[in-house]
């Protein structure tokens, strides 16, 4: 039991682990922003395309 607690404590004190989690969090946030921007632009373009097609019919 004591050896498990020592291993758990050693894992918690790893500063690289926290930095890696922050880096992954920033990457996920950046990807989400890019996806939102692309969907917004494509959504507006598709909306105008469908409006053009609907008025021509």
Backbone as a ProteinNet text record, in pm:
[ID]
protein_1_A
[PRIMARY]
XXXXXXXXXXXXXXXXXXXXXXXXXXXXXXXXXXXXXXXXXXXXXXXXXXXXXXXXX
[TERTIARY]
82.5	0	87.3	192.4	281.3	352.6	390.6	458.4	364.9	237.3	141	125.4	122.9	113.8	237.5	353.2	476.8	475.5	429.8	421.7	322	209	108.7	163.3	234.2	293.7	399.4	476	579.7	516.3	403.3	334.9	278.1	230.2	171.5	274.9	396.7	499.3	570.4	525.2	587.8	542.1	629.1	587.3	559.7	620.2	597	452.8	394.4	258.1	159	173	84.2	105	230.4	259.5	203	212.4	159.2	7.8	-58	-203.1	-245.1	-170.7	-201.8	-181.3	-74.6	-49.4	-160	-202.2	-311.7	-440.7	-464.3	-582.8	-581.9	-466.8	-455.8	-475.8	-421.7	-440.8	-587.8	-656.6	-798.3	-878.7	-845.7	-916.5	-893.3	-770.6	-740.5	-813.5	-815.9	-888.1	-1036.3	-1092.5	-1234.3	-1263.8	-1176	-1196.4	-1191.4	-1097.6	-1086.1	-1210.4	-1257.1	-1376.7	-1497.6	-1514.1	-1626.7	-1618.6	-1499.6	-1484.3	-1516.4	-1468.2	-1494.2	-1642.5	-1706.5	-1849	-1929.9	-1891	-1961.9	-1948.9	-1828.2	-1806.7	-1878.5	-1861.8	-1927.8	-2079.4	-2128.1	-2271.4	-2330.1	-2261.9	-2309.8	-2304.8	-2196.7	-2185.5	-2291.6	-2315	-2416.8	-2556.5	-2580.6	-2710.8	-2737.8	-2638	-2656.6	-2669.1	-2598.8	-2610.2	-2750.2	-2803.9	-2938.4	-3043.4	-3021.5	-3113.9	-3111.8	-2994.6	-2981.5	-3050.9	-3030.2	-3092.1	-3244.6	-3289.8	-3435.1	-3501.8	-3438	-3499.4	-3496.6	-3397.3	-3390.9	-3490.4	-3534.9	-3632.3	-3768
-118.5	0	125.4	122.2	237.2	261.8	153.7	170.9	233.7	200.8	262.6	411.6	449.8	591.3	667.8	606.2	671.4	690.8	590.1	603.3	711.2	717.4	818.7	957.9	972.7	1101.5	1142.3	1046.5	1076	1121.3	1065.5	1106.5	1246.8	1282.5	1414.5	1525.4	1499.8	1603.1	1621.5	1560.1	1571.3	1701.1	1802.2	1930.6	1922.1	1824.8	1809.2	1768.2	1694.4	1645.6	1762	1859.1	1974.6	2061.1	2078.2	2159.3	2094.1	1963.8	1893.7	1907	1899.1	1913	2052.5	2154.1	2290.4	2304.9	2248.3	2255.7	2187	2070.6	2002.3	2082.8	2144.8	2228.4	2346.6	2408.6	2520.4	2474.6	2359.8	2308.4	2278	2218.6	2187.6	2316.1	2418.1	2545.5	2610.4	2606.5	2664	2589.2	2458.4	2379.2	2411.4	2427.3	2460.8	2596.5	2694.8	2827.6	2820.3	2744.8	2731.5	2663	2559	2489.1	2581.4	2659	2752.7	2856.4	2907.9	3008.3	2949.8	2830.3	2767.4	2738	2686.7	2656.3	2783.8	2891.8	3018.4	3070.4	3069.5	3119	3031.3	2900.4	2809.8	2815.6	2832.6	2842.8	2963.8	3077	3197.9	3181.2	3123.4	3101.8	3004.8	2897.5	2802	2863.1	2944.4	3008.7	3099.2	3176.4	3264.8	3182.8	3072.4	2985.5	2927.7	2876.5	2821.2	2928	3048.6	3157.3	3190.4	3193.1	3220.5	3112.2	2987.4	2877	2881.4	2909.3	2912.8	3025.3	3140.8	3252.1	3227.9	3152.4	3125.8	3019	2938.8	2834.2	2898.2
0	0	0	79.1	87.4	-44.8	-112.8	-241.4	-345	-340.6	-432	-403.9	-278.2	-242.6	-287.8	-276.2	-319.5	-470.5	-545.4	-690.8	-730.3	-661.9	-691.1	-662.4	-552.9	-518.5	-620.6	-669.5	-768.3	-899.1	-935.2	-1058.6	-1046.9	-931.1	-912.4	-921.7	-888.4	-883	-1016.5	-1121.3	-1252.3	-1318.7	-1329.1	-1387.3	-1536.8	-1605.4	-1748.1	-1777.3	-1686.9	-1707.6	-1714.1	-1626.5	-1627.6	-1750.3	-1790.5	-1908.4	-2033.6	-2042.2	-2157.8	-2163.4	-2049.4	-2045.8	-2091.7	-2051.9	-2094.2	-2244.5	-2296.8	-2441	-2519.9	-2474.9	-2543.8	-2534.3	-2421.1	-2405.6	-2501	-2517.1	-2611	-2755.4	-2789.3	-2925	-2952.4	-2856.6	-2873.8	-2888.5	-2810	-2820.1	-2956.2	-3006.2	-3136.8	-3248.2	-3240.8	-3341.1	-3337	-3217.8	-3206.2	-3268.5	-3246.7	-3304.9	-3456.9	-3510.8	-3655.9	-3712.7	-3647.6	-3695.5	-3693.4	-3587	-3578.1	-3688.5	-3714.9	-3820.6	-3957.3	-3985.3	-4115	-4132.4	-4030.6	-4039.2	-4059.3	-3994.1	-4010.5	-4152.8	-4206.6	-4342.8	-4444.5	-4431.9	-4525.7	-4511.5	-4390.6	-4368.7	-4439.1	-4429.2	-4496.3	-4648.4	-4698.5	-4843.5	-4894.2	-4822.2	-4863.8	-4856.9	-4758	-4745.8	-4865.5	-4904.2	-5020.6	-5148.8	-5159.5	-5276.9	-5287.8	-5177.5	-5180.2	-5209.2	-5158.2	-5188.1	-5335.8	-5393.8	-5537.7	-5619.9	-5584.2	-5656.4	-5639.3	-5518.2	-5493.3	-5570.5	-5582.9	-5657	-5807.2	-5854.4	-5998.3	-6041.9	-5947.9	-5979.6	-5978.8
[MASK]
+++++++++++++++++++++++++++++++++++++++++++++++++++++++++

